[in-house]
Amino acid sequence: LGLYAETLVLTVAIMGAVSAGDAVRAREETRRTRAAAQSRLLAMERRQAAQAERAAIARELHDMIAHSVSM
């Protein structure tokens, strides 16, 4: 029974360590995935802001030129 108990304890300990390692690895992978998604979202928001700014400038220039031509 002594050898069986030791084997059982070691098996449970190893399984616990492997499970803990898997949990840490999964949590880190989730963190990296979220960070990458956040980075992509910020880049997209920056591109949209730049496009909106360009559109606003284009509208303003159009209005200024149209006003100049009509006078």
Phi, psi and omega in degrees: 000331181296313180293321179297316180295317179297317179297318179296315180297314179297319179297315179296319180296316180295317179298321177296317179295318179296317179297318178296318177298318178297319180295317179296316180297317179295319179295319179293320178296319177297319179297316179296319179297316179295320179296319179294318178296319178297319179297316178296320179296315179297319178297318179296318179296321177296317178297318180295320178296319179295319178296319179296319179296317178298319179296319179296318179296317179298318178297316180297316177297318179300314180297319180295316180293317179299320179294318180296318182291324184285346181275000000 
